[in-house]
């Protein structure tokens, strides 16, 4: 019985550690997505992509390796 209780305590501790790390990293992801979206919006609105690419889609593919739908999702954030 003692071994099972320890096992349960260890599992609970690992579970809480994982949840805390998820919540901490979730905030980082949201902040990064917001910042990337702002930069993509600036590049698109000011047509800065024309410095290197013929259009925004080509820029996304060749310069930042982000798909078009992902880029527009990030811009929408």
Residue pairs with C-beta under 8 A, 6 or more apart in sequence:
33 74
33 77
34 77
36 74
37 74
37 75
37 76
37 77
40 64
40 66
40 71
40 74
40 75
41 75
42 48
43 49
43 56
43 59
44 56
44 75
49 55
49 56
49 58
49 59
49 63
52 59
52 62
52 63
53 59
53 62
53 63
56 71
57 68
60 66
60 67
60 68
60 71
66 74
